[in-house]
Each structure stands twice: as C-alpha cells, then as structure tokens.
Amino acid sequence: MKIEVLNKPSPEKLTQLNVSNWPIWEKEASSFAWTYDLQEVCYILQGKVTVTPQDGQPATIQEGDLVTFPKGMICQWDISKDIRKHYQFF
C-alpha cells in the first residue's frame, strides 16, 4: 500500500478540503504500530514522522505536507519531532 504525500499544497487546495475545520491530533516523539480502518487524509501543522507500511515504502512527512493513508494499511509510526496535525477519515 502506498502513502500519498503532497508537499506544500496550495492555500486554495486546503480551503477546498476545509482542512482548518478538521479535528487536531497531537503526539510526542515516539514509535508505535497503527492500522487504518478507514482512509485518512491529514495536514501536518508541525513535527516530523517516518511512516513505514508493512507492505510498502516508508514515507517521511513533515510540516506543510498533505498526506493520504489508505484504508487497511498496517504501518509503523516513528515520530522524531512532536506531531500536530489536522485529520479527517473517509
């Protein structure tokens, strides 16, 4: 499964998605396993993390990235700088 990363999306794209009204999630530097029961789209407000899918290539994401995690993906999160993100499940 592939993690899709859009670096520095335009303000218009973020407005179109209504990102500023999505919930916020925060997590300190840490490592943990995660499974996506639904597709998640998130916008990284601050921090840095490498997410490694069980059956795919790792993706390093950071402040300013718009990221899509596919439904059903099993992965490992390795947060190197505390993360703060807007997120939405679809």
C-alpha positions as CSV (number, residue, x, y, z in Angstrom):
1,M,0.0,0.0,0.0
2,K,1.2,3.5,-0.8
3,I,1.2,6.6,1.3
4,E,0.5,9.7,-0.9
5,V,2.3,12.9,0.1
6,L,1.6,16.3,-1.4
7,N,4.3,18.7,-0.3
8,K,3.1,22.3,0.4
9,P,-0.4,22.2,-1.1
10,S,-1.8,25.5,-2.2
11,P,-4.0,27.5,0.2
12,E,-6.8,27.0,-2.3
13,K,-6.5,23.2,-2.0
14,L,-6.6,23.4,1.8
15,T,-9.6,25.7,1.6
16,Q,-11.3,23.4,-0.9
17,L,-10.9,20.5,1.6
18,N,-12.0,22.6,4.5
19,V,-8.8,21.5,6.4
20,S,-9.0,24.3,9.0
21,N,-12.2,22.8,10.4
22,W,-10.9,19.2,10.7
23,P,-10.0,17.9,14.2
24,I,-6.4,18.2,15.5
25,W,-4.3,15.3,16.8
26,E,-1.1,15.7,18.7
27,K,1.5,13.1,19.7
28,E,5.0,13.4,21.3
29,A,8.1,11.8,19.8
30,S,7.6,8.1,20.0
31,S,7.2,4.9,18.0
32,F,4.0,2.8,17.6
33,A,2.2,0.4,15.3
34,W,-1.0,1.6,13.6
35,T,-3.8,0.1,11.4
36,Y,-6.0,2.3,9.3
37,D,-9.6,1.0,9.4
38,L,-10.6,4.0,7.1
39,Q,-8.8,6.2,4.7
40,E,-7.2,9.2,6.5
41,V,-6.2,12.5,5.0
42,C,-4.2,14.7,7.2
43,Y,-2.3,18.1,7.0
44,I,0.8,18.3,9.1
45,L,0.9,21.5,11.1
46,Q,4.2,20.8,12.9
47,G,6.7,18.0,13.5
48,K,8.3,15.1,11.6
49,V,7.5,11.4,11.3
50,T,8.5,8.4,9.2
51,V,5.6,6.0,8.5
52,T,6.6,2.6,7.2
53,P,3.8,0.4,5.7
54,Q,4.0,-3.3,6.4
55,D,4.0,-3.9,2.6
56,G,5.4,-0.7,1.1
57,Q,7.9,2.1,1.1
58,P,8.5,4.4,4.1
59,A,7.4,8.0,3.8
60,T,8.9,10.8,5.8
61,I,6.3,13.6,6.3
62,Q,6.7,16.9,8.0
63,E,5.2,20.4,8.4
64,G,3.2,21.5,5.4
65,D,2.6,18.1,3.9
66,L,-0.9,16.8,3.0
67,V,-0.9,13.1,3.4
68,T,-3.3,10.3,2.5
69,F,-3.1,6.9,4.2
70,P,-5.1,4.1,2.5
71,K,-7.8,2.1,4.3
72,G,-6.4,-1.2,5.5
73,M,-2.8,-0.1,5.8
74,I,-0.8,-1.6,8.6
75,C,2.2,0.5,9.5
76,Q,4.8,1.7,12.0
77,W,5.0,5.4,13.1
78,D,8.4,6.7,14.2
79,I,7.8,10.3,15.3
80,S,11.1,12.2,15.5
81,K,9.7,15.6,16.3
82,D,6.4,16.0,18.1
83,I,3.5,15.9,15.6
84,R,0.5,18.2,15.4
85,K,-1.9,17.6,12.5
86,H,-5.4,18.2,11.2
87,Y,-7.0,14.9,10.1
88,Q,-10.2,13.5,8.5
89,F,-11.3,9.9,8.0
90,F,-13.2,9.0,4.8
